[in-house]
Amino acid sequence: MGPDGAANIIFRKDIKDSSDPVQTRKDKIQEYTDKVTNPYVAASKGFVDDIIDPAQTRQYVAAALEMLSSKSEARPKKKHGNIPL
């Protein structure tokens, strides 16, 4: 759900009771967008590691792939044995 739908649900009463519902709806959508739907809120709660500029995306992806290129995954010898029947 986007900020439009969320603001309509959360602030339904405020929008309905206002003298100018269209402007109030726009204000509430902007308020919701500023408070909830930005990367800084997610970063402050620890949901994301870093906020990067879109121009730096290629550098970050290349560095991550380079780091993973030498990774070797050790598998267990046998995950499940054969049960006697």
DSSP file (Angstrom, degrees, kcal/mol; ACC not computed):
  #  RESIDUE AA STRUCTURE BP1 BP2  ACC     N-H-->O    O-->H-N    N-H-->O    O-->H-N    TCO  KAPPA ALPHA  PHI   PSI    X-CA   Y-CA   Z-CA
    1    1 A M              0   0    0      0, 0.0     0, 0.0     0, 0.0     0, 0.0   0.000 360.0 360.0 360.0 134.5    0.0    0.0    0.0
    2    2 A G     >  -     0   0    0      1,-0.1     4,-2.3     4,-0.0     5,-0.2  -0.253 360.0 -93.3 -86.1 177.0    1.3    3.4   -0.9
    3    3 A P  H  > S+     0   0    0      0, 0.0     4,-2.4     0, 0.0     5,-0.2   0.811 121.7  58.7 -62.3 -30.5    1.2    6.6    1.0
    4    4 A D  H  > S+     0   0    0      2,-0.2     4,-2.0     1,-0.2     5,-0.1   0.963 110.8  39.8 -63.8 -51.4   -2.1    7.7   -0.7
    5    5 A G  H  > S+     0   0    0      2,-0.2     4,-1.8     1,-0.2    -1,-0.2   0.897 116.6  50.2 -65.7 -40.9   -4.0    4.6    0.4
    6    6 A A  H  X S+     0   0    0     -4,-2.3     4,-3.1     1,-0.2     5,-0.3   0.920 110.9  48.5 -65.0 -43.5   -2.4    4.6    3.9
    7    7 A A  H  X S+     0   0    0     -4,-2.4     4,-2.3     1,-0.2    -1,-0.2   0.886 108.8  54.6 -64.5 -37.8   -3.2    8.2    4.5
    8    8 A N  H  < S+     0   0    0     -4,-2.0    -1,-0.2    -5,-0.2    -2,-0.2   0.887 115.8  38.6 -62.1 -38.1   -6.8    7.8    3.4
    9    9 A I  H >< S+     0   0    0     -4,-1.8     3,-0.9     2,-0.2     4,-0.2   0.941 120.6  42.1 -77.4 -49.4   -7.2    5.0    5.9
   10   10 A I  H 3< S+     0   0    0     -4,-3.1     3,-0.3     1,-0.2    -3,-0.2   0.898 125.4  33.2 -67.4 -42.0   -5.3    6.4    8.8
   11   11 A F  T 3X S+     0   0    0     -4,-2.3     4,-2.6    -5,-0.3     5,-0.3   0.029  79.2 123.0-105.6  26.0   -6.5   10.0    8.5
   12   12 A R  H <> S+     0   0    0     -3,-0.9     4,-2.5     1,-0.2    -1,-0.2   0.901  76.9  46.4 -54.5 -46.4  -10.0    9.3    7.3
   13   13 A K  H  > S+     0   0    0     -3,-0.3     4,-2.5    -4,-0.2    -1,-0.2   0.916 112.3  49.6 -67.2 -42.8  -11.7   11.1   10.1
   14   14 A D  H  > S+     0   0    0      1,-0.2     4,-0.8     2,-0.2    -1,-0.2   0.910 113.7  46.4 -61.6 -42.1   -9.5   14.2    9.9
   15   15 A I  H >< S+     0   0    0     -4,-2.6     3,-0.5     1,-0.2    -2,-0.2   0.917 114.0  47.8 -66.2 -42.9  -10.0   14.4    6.1
   16   16 A K  H 3< S+     0   0    0     -4,-2.5    -2,-0.2    -5,-0.3    -1,-0.2   0.880 113.8  46.7 -66.3 -38.6  -13.8   14.0    6.4
   17   17 A D  H 3< S+     0   0    0     -4,-2.5    -1,-0.2    -5,-0.2    -2,-0.2   0.556  92.3 102.1 -82.2  -8.5  -14.1   16.6    9.2
   18   18 A S  S << S-     0   0    0     -4,-0.8    -3,-0.0    -3,-0.5    -4,-0.0  -0.340  73.9-131.0 -79.7 159.3  -12.0   19.2    7.6
   19   19 A S  S    S+     0   0    0      1,-0.3    -1,-0.1     2,-0.1    -4,-0.0   0.781 106.9  34.7 -76.6 -27.3  -13.4   22.3    5.8
   20   20 A D  S  > S+     0   0    0      1,-0.1     4,-2.4     2,-0.0    -1,-0.3  -0.772  70.4 177.0-127.1  85.8  -11.1   21.6    2.7
   21   21 A P  H  > S+     0   0    0      0, 0.0     4,-2.5     0, 0.0     5,-0.2   0.824  77.3  55.9 -62.3 -33.0  -10.9   17.8    2.4
   22   22 A V  H  > S+     0   0    0      2,-0.2     4,-2.0     1,-0.2     5,-0.1   0.944 112.5  40.6 -65.9 -46.8   -8.8   17.9   -0.8
   23   23 A Q  H  > S+     0   0    0      2,-0.2     4,-2.5     1,-0.2    -1,-0.2   0.897 115.1  52.0 -68.3 -40.0   -6.1   20.0    0.7
   24   24 A T  H  X S+     0   0    0     -4,-2.4     4,-2.6     2,-0.2     5,-0.2   0.904 108.6  51.5 -62.7 -40.9   -6.2   18.2    4.0
   25   25 A R  H  X S+     0   0    0     -4,-2.5     4,-2.4    -5,-0.2    -1,-0.2   0.926 110.5  48.4 -61.4 -44.8   -5.8   14.9    2.2
   26   26 A K  H  X S+     0   0    0     -4,-2.0     4,-2.2     1,-0.2    -2,-0.2   0.909 112.6  48.8 -60.9 -42.8   -2.7   16.2    0.3
   27   27 A D  H  X S+     0   0    0     -4,-2.5     4,-2.5     1,-0.2    -2,-0.2   0.906 111.9  48.1 -64.1 -42.0   -1.2   17.5    3.6
   28   28 A K  H  X S+     0   0    0     -4,-2.6     4,-2.6     2,-0.2    -1,-0.2   0.866 110.2  51.8 -68.9 -36.2   -1.8   14.1    5.3
   29   29 A I  H  X S+     0   0    0     -4,-2.4     4,-2.4     2,-0.2    -1,-0.2   0.924 112.2  46.5 -64.0 -42.9   -0.3   12.2    2.4
   30   30 A Q  H  X S+     0   0    0     -4,-2.2     4,-2.5     2,-0.2    -2,-0.2   0.908 112.4  50.4 -65.2 -41.6    2.8   14.5    2.6
   31   31 A E  H  X S+     0   0    0     -4,-2.5     4,-2.2     2,-0.2    -2,-0.2   0.925 112.3  46.7 -61.4 -45.9    3.0   14.1    6.4
   32   32 A Y  H  X>S+     0   0    0     -4,-2.6     4,-2.7     1,-0.2     5,-0.9   0.904 112.0  51.1 -63.6 -42.0    2.7   10.3    6.1
   33   33 A T  H  <5S+     0   0    0     -4,-2.4     4,-0.4     1,-0.2    -2,-0.2   0.916 111.9  46.7 -62.0 -44.0    5.4   10.2    3.3
   34   34 A D  H  <5S+     0   0    0     -4,-2.5    -1,-0.2     1,-0.2    -2,-0.2   0.878 119.4  39.6 -66.5 -38.1    7.8   12.3    5.4
   35   35 A K  H  <5S+     0   0    0     -4,-2.2    -2,-0.2    -5,-0.2    -1,-0.2   0.871 132.5  11.7 -80.5 -37.9    7.3   10.3    8.6
   36   36 A V  T  <5S+     0   0    0     -4,-2.7     2,-1.1    -5,-0.2    -3,-0.2   0.831 112.3  60.9-114.7 -43.5    7.1    6.7    7.3
   37   37 A T  S   <S+     0   0    0     -5,-0.9    -1,-0.1    -4,-0.4    -2,-0.1  -0.364  78.9  95.6 -98.2  58.2    8.1    6.2    3.7
   38   38 A N  S >> S-     0   0    0     -2,-1.1     4,-1.0    -3,-0.2     3,-0.8  -0.978  76.2-120.6-137.2 155.8   11.7    7.3    3.5
   39   39 A P  H 3> S+     0   0    0      0, 0.0     4,-2.3     0, 0.0     5,-0.2   0.728 105.4  68.0 -69.1 -20.2   14.9    5.3    3.8
   40   40 A Y  H 3> S+     0   0    0      2,-0.2     4,-2.1     1,-0.2     5,-0.1   0.837  97.3  52.2 -71.0 -31.4   16.1    7.2    6.9
   41   41 A V  H <> S+     0   0    0     -3,-0.8     4,-1.3     2,-0.2    -1,-0.2   0.931 111.5  47.0 -66.3 -45.4   13.4    5.8    9.1
   42   42 A A  H  <>S+     0   0    0     -4,-1.0     5,-2.6     1,-0.2     6,-0.6   0.890 112.7  49.8 -63.3 -39.6   14.4    2.2    8.0
   43   43 A A  H ><5S+     0   0    0     -4,-2.3     3,-1.0     1,-0.2    -1,-0.2   0.883 107.1  53.7 -67.3 -38.1   18.0    3.0    8.6
   44   44 A S  H 3<5S+     0   0    0     -4,-2.1    -1,-0.2     1,-0.3    -2,-0.2   0.792 110.2  48.1 -67.9 -25.7   17.4    4.4   12.0
   45   45 A K  T 3<5S-     0   0    0     -4,-1.3    -1,-0.3    -3,-0.2    -2,-0.2   0.459 117.8-113.2 -91.6  -1.8   15.5    1.1   12.9
   46   46 A G  T < 5S+     0   0    0     -3,-1.0    -3,-0.2    -4,-0.4    -2,-0.1   0.672  79.5 126.2  82.4  17.8   18.3   -1.0   11.5
   47   47 A F  S   <S+     0   0    0     -5,-2.6     2,-0.3    -6,-0.2    -4,-0.2   0.740  72.8  38.6 -80.0 -23.1   16.4   -2.5    8.6
   48   48 A V        -     0   0    0     -6,-0.6    -2,-0.1    -9,-0.1     3,-0.1  -0.929  69.5-143.6-126.7 152.5   19.0   -1.4    6.0
   49   49 A D  S    S-     0   0    0     -2,-0.3     2,-0.3     1,-0.3    -1,-0.1   0.876  78.6  -5.6 -80.8 -39.8   22.8   -1.4    6.3
   50   50 A D        -     0   0    0      2,-0.0     2,-0.6     0, 0.0    -1,-0.3  -0.995  54.9-132.7-155.9 151.6   23.5    1.7    4.3
   51   51 A I        -     0   0    0     -2,-0.3     2,-0.3    -3,-0.1   -11,-0.0  -0.960  35.7-175.1-109.6 119.5   21.8    4.4    2.2
   52   52 A I        -     0   0    0     -2,-0.6     5,-0.1     2,-0.0    -2,-0.0  -0.785  31.0-104.5-117.2 157.8   23.7    5.0   -1.0
   53   53 A D    >   -     0   0    0     -2,-0.3     3,-2.4     1,-0.1     4,-0.3  -0.596  33.9-122.6 -73.0 136.7   23.4    7.4   -3.9
   54   54 A P  G >  S+     0   0    0      0, 0.0     3,-1.3     0, 0.0     4,-0.3   0.800 111.6  63.0 -54.0 -28.8   22.0    5.7   -6.9
   55   55 A A  G 3  S+     0   0    0      1,-0.2     3,-0.3     2,-0.1     4,-0.2   0.725 101.2  52.6 -68.1 -19.9   25.1    6.7   -8.9
   56   56 A Q  G <> S+     0   0    0     -3,-2.4     4,-2.0     1,-0.2    -1,-0.2   0.376  78.9  99.0 -95.4   3.4   27.2    4.5   -6.5
   57   57 A T  H <> S+     0   0    0     -3,-1.3     4,-2.6    -4,-0.3     5,-0.2   0.909  80.2  52.3 -59.0 -45.2   25.1    1.3   -6.9
   58   58 A R  H  > S+     0   0    0     -4,-0.3     4,-2.5    -3,-0.3    -1,-0.2   0.895 109.1  50.4 -60.0 -41.1   27.4   -0.2   -9.5
   59   59 A Q  H  > S+     0   0    0     -4,-0.2     4,-2.2     2,-0.2    -1,-0.2   0.914 112.0  46.9 -63.9 -43.3   30.4    0.3   -7.2
   60   60 A Y  H  X S+     0   0    0     -4,-2.0     4,-2.1     2,-0.2    -2,-0.2   0.901 113.8  47.3 -66.9 -41.2   28.6   -1.3   -4.2
   61   61 A V  H  X S+     0   0    0     -4,-2.6     4,-2.5     2,-0.2     5,-0.2   0.920 112.3  49.9 -66.8 -42.3   27.4   -4.3   -6.2
   62   62 A A  H  X S+     0   0    0     -4,-2.5     4,-2.3    -5,-0.2    -2,-0.2   0.902 111.2  49.2 -62.4 -41.5   30.8   -4.9   -7.7
   63   63 A A  H  X S+     0   0    0     -4,-2.2     4,-2.0     2,-0.2    -1,-0.2   0.897 111.5  49.0 -65.7 -39.7   32.5   -4.8   -4.3
   64   64 A A  H  X S+     0   0    0     -4,-2.1     4,-1.8     2,-0.2    -2,-0.2   0.913 112.5  47.4 -66.7 -42.0   30.0   -7.2   -2.9
   65   65 A L  H  X S+     0   0    0     -4,-2.5     4,-1.0     2,-0.2    -2,-0.2   0.880 110.9  51.8 -66.9 -37.3   30.4   -9.6   -5.8
   66   66 A E  H  X S+     0   0    0     -4,-2.3     4,-0.5     1,-0.2     3,-0.4   0.897 108.9  50.9 -64.9 -39.6   34.2   -9.4   -5.5
   67   67 A M  H >< S+     0   0    0     -4,-2.0     3,-0.5     1,-0.2    -1,-0.2   0.879 113.6  45.0 -64.1 -37.7   34.0  -10.2   -1.8
   68   68 A L  H >< S+     0   0    0     -4,-1.8     3,-1.3     1,-0.2    -1,-0.2   0.604  91.5  84.1 -82.6 -11.5   31.9  -13.2   -2.5
   69   69 A S  H 3< S+     0   0    0     -4,-1.0    -1,-0.2    -3,-0.4    -2,-0.1   0.811  95.0  42.1 -64.9 -29.6   34.0  -14.5   -5.4
   70   70 A S  T << S+     0   0    0     -3,-0.5     2,-0.3    -4,-0.5    -1,-0.3   0.356  87.2 119.0 -98.3   6.7   36.4  -16.3   -3.1
   71   71 A K    <   -     0   0    0     -3,-1.3     2,-0.5    -4,-0.0    -3,-0.0  -0.535  44.0-166.7 -74.9 133.6   33.8  -17.7   -0.8
   72   72 A S        -     0   0    0     -2,-0.3     2,-0.6     2,-0.0    -2,-0.0  -0.986  11.8-143.3-122.5 132.6   33.7  -21.5   -0.6
   73   73 A E        -     0   0    0     -2,-0.5     2,-0.6     2,-0.0    -2,-0.0  -0.822  10.4-147.2 -97.7 119.7   30.8  -23.2    1.0
   74   74 A A        -     0   0    0     -2,-0.6    -2,-0.0     0, 0.0     0, 0.0  -0.757  15.0-157.7 -87.7 123.0   31.7  -26.4    2.9
   75   75 A R        -     0   0    0     -2,-0.6     2,-0.0     1,-0.1     3,-0.0  -0.719  23.4-104.0 -98.3 149.7   28.9  -28.9    2.8
   76   76 A P        -     0   0    0      0, 0.0     3,-0.2     0, 0.0    -1,-0.1  -0.344  29.9-116.6 -67.1 154.8   28.4  -31.7    5.3
   77   77 A K  S    S-     0   0    0      1,-0.3     2,-0.4     2,-0.1    -2,-0.0   0.957  96.6  -1.3 -56.1 -54.0   29.5  -35.2    4.3
   78   78 A K        -     0   0    0      1,-0.1    -1,-0.3     3,-0.0     3,-0.1  -0.976  56.4-167.9-142.9 124.1   26.1  -36.6    4.5
   79   79 A K  S    S+     0   0    0     -2,-0.4     2,-0.4     1,-0.3    -1,-0.1   0.923  82.2  17.4 -78.3 -44.7   23.0  -34.7    5.5
   80   80 A H  S    S-     0   0    0      3,-0.0    -1,-0.3     0, 0.0     2,-0.1  -0.993  73.8-145.2-130.9 134.4   20.8  -37.8    6.0
   81   81 A G        -     0   0    0     -2,-0.4     2,-0.5    -3,-0.1    -2,-0.0  -0.395  31.7 -93.9 -88.0 172.0   21.8  -41.4    6.3
   82   82 A N        -     0   0    0     -2,-0.1    -1,-0.1     1,-0.0     3,-0.0  -0.751  37.9-136.7 -85.7 129.1   20.0  -44.4    5.0
   83   83 A I        -     0   0    0     -2,-0.5     2,-0.2     1,-0.1    -3,-0.0  -0.666  23.9-110.0 -85.5 140.7   17.6  -46.0    7.5
   84   84 A P              0   0    0      0, 0.0    -1,-0.1     0, 0.0     0, 0.0  -0.498 360.0 360.0 -71.6 135.2   17.7  -49.7    7.8
   85   85 A L              0   0    0     -2,-0.2    -2,-0.0    -3,-0.0    -3,-0.0   0.359 360.0 360.0-116.1 360.0   14.5  -51.4    6.5
